[in-house]
């Protein structure tokens, strides 16, 4: 390998600046431009473009003007790749294999049915039909009334 190629592959701490560490810290947007993703993740834009070629999980859409638009899923994948490469010290090949093995397991579980897999869809704010604040109707059974009271207690715990 020539010296110039070796320099390109060598880790440069200047390529990594502080950024968010988890998907929970992402702004609630559907699409992100490459500059936004670079700032959020603490990576340089050329690193993001390179990872597009190495990881199938990172596949931003190109809009009419050929601008990359990253979906939330892409940014979450980038954060996972960053964690694997920079913190766990995986090689690119090792990180690619880890991600593909993980997605294969998820696909297998999903194929069998829900099997306890939690949906990535956000929960509704409140299901008012279940969490009534007034007293339950007199026609409901004692068991239903007890369940409703327990659900209200759970809701209070979750919203505090």
N, C-alpha and C positions, 0 to 999 in steps of 0.2 A: 504494500500500500504506500502510495507516495505521501510526502509530508503534507501537501495541501489537503488530500483526502483525510488524513489522520487528524488534521486541525478541525475539519468540519464535523468529525464524529466525536471529538473530545467534549466533555461536559464543561460548559462555561457558566459559572455562578451568575454572571450578568444576564444570562437568558432567563433567570428565575427571579421574579420579584414577588413580594408578598401579595397574596390574593385570597379569595375565599377558599375555605377548606372543604365545604360540604354543599350538597344540593339545596339544603334548607336555607342557605344564605343567598340563593339566587333571587334576583328580582322577579316579580310575577309578570313575565312577558312571554309571548309565544316564540318570538324570533329575536336573535341577537346578531349584530354585525361583527365581523372579525375583530375590529378594534375594541368593541365592548367585551368580547370574549377574552381577548388578550389582557385587558385591564382586570376583569373579574378573576381570571385564573392565575394571573401573574406570569404568564408566558408570552414570549414574543410571537408576532404574527407568522414569521417564517417557520417557527416550531409547529404551530397549529397547522399550517399548510403541509408540512412534512408528515405530521401524524395522520392527515387525511389519506396519504398514500400508503401508510403502514397499517392502519387500523380500520377495518370495514365498519366498525361501530361509529366512526366519525365520518359522517357523510352530509355536509351542509348542502342546502339547495342553492343553486345559482339562479339569481333572478335575471330579468331581461337585460339589465346592464352589466351582467356577469359578476355582480356582487355576491359574495357568500353570505347566506343567511343561515345561521345555526339555530336549530330547534333546541328546546330545553333538554331533550334527550341527548343531543350531541354534546351539550355543555356538561351534562352529568357524566357522560362517557369520558370526556376530556379530564374531568376532575378525578375519575377513577384511574385513568392512565397515568396522570401526573403522580397520584399517590403510589401506584405500583412502581413507576420508574424512579422517582426521586426520593421517596421515603422507604419503600421496601427494597429498593435497589435491584429490581428485576431488569433483565435485558429486554430489548424491544420484542424479540421472539418469545421470551417467557411471558411477558405481559399479554401479547397477542393470544398465546395459548391459554393463559389463565382466563381471559375474557371469553374466548370461544367455548371453553369447558363450562364456564358459569352459565352462558346463554344456552348451551345444550341441555344442562340440567333443568333450567327454568322451562325450556320448551318441552322437555319430557314430562315434567310435573303438570304443566298447563294442558298438555295433550290428554292426560288421564282424567282431567276434570279439575275443578278448583283445588281439591286436595289440600285445603288450608292455605293456599296461596292468597296473599292479601292483594286486593286490587290497587293499582296505582292511581285510580280515580279519586279525586278529593271527596271527602264526606260532605253531605249537605249541611248547611248551617244548623238547621234544626228541623226536626220532623214534628210539627206542632200536633199532629194527630196522635202521636205517641206520648208526647210530653205536655199534657194539658196542665195548666197551672190551677184551674178550678177543680173542685171536687169531682170525682168520677160520677157518671150517671147512675141513678139508683138501679137501673136495669142490669148493670154489669155485675158479674159474679164476684165474690170475695177474693178469689184467686186473681182475677183480672185487676181488681183494685190494688192488691198487694204488689203485683208485678209493676203496675203503673207507678206506685210510690217508690219502688226500688229503682226504676228507670229514671225517675226525677232526681233521686239521690245521686245516681251515676252522672247524670247531666250536670248537676251542680259541681261535682268533683272535676269534671272535664272542663268546665267553663271558668273555673276559678283561677 
